[in-house]
């Protein structure tokens, strides 16, 4: 009776929903299932974060619409965490925006900069939302294979000039999901130089920067000084603090890229619940020994 829009018809089945369906079917048959699907830590959110959230729930001022850009206190906490972790100074007023988890922002970001017919460069295999956000914006996805021969990094030199001439966004994700590949700040510098040469936006999904082992510490692309000209980076509290269900994160980087994302959010959501933002402040500013413990367990 009702026909889905063309954009919905173009979407493949969402990977993690399909995996949930297959798991449910297997469990119904009595199978003991080991879940290797979506990255959802089975550890509880640390107690001091939960307690901060409980206290925040009782504040009447948190029971109203929040700001789409997020509480200044949360953005300041995110900027300070970023300074401590990466040594990069950010202006919380113009270079930080609060997210309802990084997934919504990754999906919404192309709406700010991609027109029908524009190309978005997407690694494969990768988080499906890079492609989904491209489709919703009317763009075309050009896939960049991640292969062992290239250390699971995209071969930027192999992109045809005709594609580059129409490309708007380059998505990257390191530490990488699902390959686990990591990169150096020097490689980020090469990506930034490539983006500046070709007029590209670099969108870095940095959800896994705090899950590291064996002495390697992942860098931020914003540690490259010129990255502020071309890059936006998406951070999530989901994996770092086992807060997947709370839906809280932040994006940082070039002020115009942050402004574009914020403008989309102004029109499609009413912001992250302030009680959750207060819990996020407790996570970012509180004791970080829980993060080290999570790394030990996951490692």
For each residue, the residues with C-beta under 8 A, 3 or more apart:
1:
2:
3:
4: 8 9
5: 8 9
6: 9 10
7: 10 11 135 136 138
8: 4 5 11
9: 4 5 6
10: 6 7 135
11: 7 8 14 132 135
12: 15 128
13: 17 18
14: 11 17 18 128 132
15: 12 18 19 128
16: 19 20 37 38 128
17: 13 14 20 21
18: 13 14 15 21 22
19: 15 16 22 23 37 38
20: 16 17 23 24 37
21: 17 18 24 25
22: 18 19 25 26
23: 19 20 26 27 33 35 37
24: 20 21 27 28
25: 21 22 28 29
26: 22 23 29 31 33
27: 23 24 30 31 33
28: 24 25
29: 25 26
30: 27
31: 26 27
32:
33: 23 26 27
34:
35: 23
36:
37: 16 19 20 23 40
38: 16 19
39: 177 238 239 244
40: 37 244
41: 238 239 242 244 294 298
42:
43: 242 294 297
44: 50 242
45: 49 50 241 242 243 246
46: 49 50 241 242 283 290
47: 50 51
48: 51 52 282 286 287
49: 45 46 52 53 241 243 279 282 283 286
50: 44 45 46 47 53 54 279
51: 47 48 54 55 282
52: 48 49 55 56 278 279 281 282 286
53: 49 50 56 57 246 275 276 278 279 282
54: 50 51 57 58
55: 51 52 58 59 278
56: 52 53 59 62 274 275 276 278 279
57: 53 54 62 275
58: 54 55
59: 55 56 62 63 274 275
60: 63
61: 64 274
62: 56 57 59 66 273 274 275 278
63: 59 60
64: 61
65: 270 271
66: 62 70 71 270 271 272 273 274 277
67: 70 71 271
68: 262 265 266 269 270 271
69: 75 97 98 262 265 266 271
70: 66 67 74 75 96 97 98 99 250 271 272 277
71: 66 67 74 75 98 274 277 278
72: 75 76 92 93
73: 76 77 277 278 281
74: 70 71 77 78 98 250 272 277 278 280 281
75: 69 70 71 72 78 79 92 93 96 97 98 250
76: 72 73 79 80 92
77: 73 74 80 81 280 281 284 285
78: 74 75 81 82 90 92 96 98 235 250 252 284
79: 75 76 82 83 89 90 91 92 95 96 252
80: 76 77 83 84 284 285
81: 77 78 84 85 284 285
82: 78 79 85 86 88 90 220 222 252
83: 79 80 86 87 88 89 90
84: 80 81
85: 81 82 209 220
86: 82 83 219 220 222 223
87: 83 223
88: 82 83 220 222 223
89: 79 83
90: 78 79 82 83 95 96 222 252
91: 79 94 95 96 255
92: 72 75 76 78 79 95 96
93: 72 75 96
94: 91 255 258 259
95: 79 90 91 92 252 253 254 255 258
96: 70 75 78 79 90 91 92 93 250 251 252 258
97: 69 70 75 105 250 251 252 258 261 262 265
98: 69 70 71 74 75 78 248 249 250 271 272 277
99: 70 102 104 105 234 236 248 249 250 251 272
100: 104 105 247 248 249 269 271 272
101: 104 105 236 238 247 248 249
102: 99 105 106 205 207 234 235 236 238 249 251
103: 106 107 129
104: 99 100 101 107 108 247 269
105: 97 99 100 101 102 108 109 234 249 251 261 265
106: 102 103 109 127 129 130 133 203 205 234
107: 103 104 110 129 132 133 136
108: 104 105 111 112 133 261 264 265 268
109: 105 106 112 113 133 169 203 232 251 260 261 264
110: 107 113 114 120 133 134 136 137 139 168 169
111: 108 114 133 136 137 264
112: 108 109 257 260 261 263 264
113: 109 110 168 169 201 257 260
114: 110 111 118 120 134 137 138 139 168 169
115: 118 137 138 139 168
116: 138 139
117: 138 139 140 166
118: 114 115 137 138 139 140 166 167 168
119: 139 140 141 142 163 166 167 168
120: 110 114 130 133 134 137 139 140 141 142 167 168 169 170 171
121: 142 144 154 159 163 167 169 170 171 200
122: 126 130 131 134 141 142 143 144 171
123: 126 130 143 144 145 146 154 171 172 173 176
124: 143 144 145 146
125: 146 178 179
126: 122 123 130 131 146 171 173 177
127: 106 130 173 177 205
128: 12 14 15 16 131 132
129: 103 106 107 132 133
130: 106 120 122 123 126 127 133 134 141 171 205
131: 122 126 128 134 135 141
132: 11 14 107 128 129 135 136
133: 106 107 108 109 110 111 120 129 130 136 137
134: 110 114 120 122 130 131 137 139 140 141 169
135: 7 10 11 131 132 138 139 141
136: 7 107 110 111 132 133
137: 110 111 114 115 118 120 133 134
138: 7 114 115 116 117 118 135
139: 110 114 115 116 117 118 119 120 134 135 168
140: 117 118 119 120 134 166
141: 119 120 122 130 131 134 135
142: 119 120 121 122 159 163 167
143: 122 123 124
144: 121 122 123 124 154 155 156 159
145: 123 124 154 155
146: 123 124 125 126 150 152 153 154 176 179 181
147: 150 152
148: 151 152
149:
150: 146 147 153 154 155
151: 148 181
152: 146 147 148 176 179 181
153: 146 150 181 183 187
154: 121 123 144 145 146 150 170 172
155: 144 145 150 158 159
156: 144 159 170 190 191 194
157:
158: 155
159: 121 142 144 155 156 163 164 167
160: 163 164
161: 164 165
162: 165 166
163: 119 121 142 159 160 166 167
164: 159 160 161 167 198
165: 161 162
166: 117 118 119 140 162 163
167: 118 119 120 121 142 159 163 164 170 198 200
168: 110 113 114 115 118 119 120 139 200 201
169: 109 110 113 114 120 121 134 200 201 202 203
170: 120 121 154 156 167 191 194 195 200 201 202 203
171: 120 121 122 123 126 130 203 205
172: 123 154 191 202 203 204 205 221
173: 123 126 127 176 177 204 205 206 207 208
174: 181 182 183 204 206 218
175: 180 181 182 208 209 211 212 218
176: 123 146 152 173 179 180 181 182 208
177: 39 126 127 173 180 207 208
178: 125
179: 125 146 152 176
180: 175 176 177
181: 146 151 152 153 174 175 176
182: 174 175 176 212 216 218
183: 153 174 187 188 219
184: 187 188 219
185: 188 189 219 223 224
186: 189 190
187: 153 183 184 190 191
188: 183 184 185 191 192 219 221 223 224 227
189: 185 186 192 193 224 226
190: 156 186 187 193 194
191: 156 170 172 187 188 194 195 202 221
192: 188 189 195 196 202 221 224 226 227 229 230 231
193: 189 190 196 197 226
194: 156 170 190 191 197 198 200
195: 170 191 192 198 199 200 201 202 230 231
196: 192 193 199 226 229 230
197: 193 194
198: 164 167 194 195
199: 195 196
200: 121 167 168 169 170 194 195 230
201: 113 168 169 170 195 230 231 232 257
202: 169 170 172 191 192 195 221 227 230 231 232
203: 106 109 169 170 171 172 231 232 233 234
204: 172 173 174 220 221 231 232 233 234
205: 102 106 127 130 171 172 173 234
206: 173 174 209 218 220 221 233 234 235
207: 102 173 177 234 235 236 238 239
208: 173 175 176 177 211 218 239
209: 85 175 206 212 218 220 235 240
210: 218 239 240 291 295
211: 175 208 239 240 294 295 298
212: 175 182 209 216 217 218 295
213: 216 295 299
214:
215:
216: 182 212 213
217: 212
218: 174 175 182 206 208 209 210 212
219: 86 183 184 185 188 223
220: 82 85 86 88 204 206 209 223 233
221: 172 188 191 192 202 204 206 224 227 231 233
222: 82 86 88 90 227 228 231 233 252 253
223: 86 87 88 185 188 219 220 227
224: 185 188 189 192 221 227 231
225: 228
226: 189 192 193 196 229 230
227: 188 192 202 221 222 223 224 230 231 253
228: 222 225 231 253 254
229: 192 196 226 254
230: 192 195 196 200 201 202 226 227 254
231: 192 195 201 202 203 204 221 222 224 227 228 253 254 257
232: 109 201 202 203 204 251 252 253 254 257 258 261
233: 203 204 206 220 221 222 251 252 253
234: 99 102 105 106 203 204 205 206 207 249 251
235: 78 102 206 207 209 249 250 251 252
236: 99 101 102 207 239 240 248 249
237: 240 241 243 246 248 249 280 283 284
238: 39 41 101 102 207 241 242 243 244 246 248 249
239: 39 41 207 208 210 211 236 242 244
240: 209 210 211 236 237 243 283 291 294
241: 45 46 49 237 238 283 290 291
242: 41 43 44 45 46 238 239 294
243: 45 49 237 238 240 246 248 279 280 283
244: 39 40 41 238 239
245:
246: 45 53 237 238 243 276 279 280
247: 100 101 104 272 276
248: 98 99 100 101 236 237 238 243 272 276 277 279 280
249: 98 99 100 101 102 105 234 235 236 237 238
250: 70 74 75 78 96 97 98 99 235
251: 96 97 99 102 105 109 232 233 234 235 258 261
252: 78 79 82 90 95 96 97 222 232 233 235 258
253: 95 222 227 228 231 232 233 257 258
254: 95 228 229 230 231 232 257 258
255: 91 94 95 258 259
256: 259 260
257: 112 113 201 231 232 253 254 260 261
258: 94 95 96 97 232 251 252 253 254 255 261 262
259: 94 255 256 262 263
260: 109 112 113 256 257 263 264
261: 97 105 108 109 112 232 251 257 258 264 265
262: 68 69 97 258 259 265 266
263: 112 259 260 266 267
264: 108 109 111 112 260 261 267 268
265: 68 69 97 105 108 261 262 268 269 271
266: 68 69 262 263
267: 263 264
268: 108 264 265
269: 68 100 104 265
270: 65 66 68
271: 65 66 67 68 69 70 98 100 265
272: 66 70 74 98 99 100 247 248 276 277
273: 62 66 276 277
274: 56 59 61 62 66 71 277 278
275: 53 56 57 59 62 278 279
276: 53 56 246 247 248 272 273 279 280
277: 66 70 71 73 74 98 248 272 273 274 280 281
278: 52 53 55 56 62 71 73 74 274 275 281 282
279: 49 50 52 53 56 243 246 248 275 276 282 283
280: 74 77 237 243 246 248 276 277 283 284
281: 52 73 74 77 277 278 284 285
282: 48 49 51 52 53 278 279 285 286
283: 46 49 237 240 241 243 279 280 286
284: 77 78 80 81 237 280 281
285: 77 80 81 281 282
286: 48 49 52 282 283
287: 48 290
288: 291 292
289: 292 293
290: 46 241 287 293 294
291: 210 240 241 288 294 295
292: 288 289 295 296
293: 289 290 296 297
294: 41 43 211 240 242 290 291 297 298
295: 210 211 212 213 291 292 298 299
296: 292 293 299
297: 43 293 294
298: 41 211 294 295
299: 213 295 296
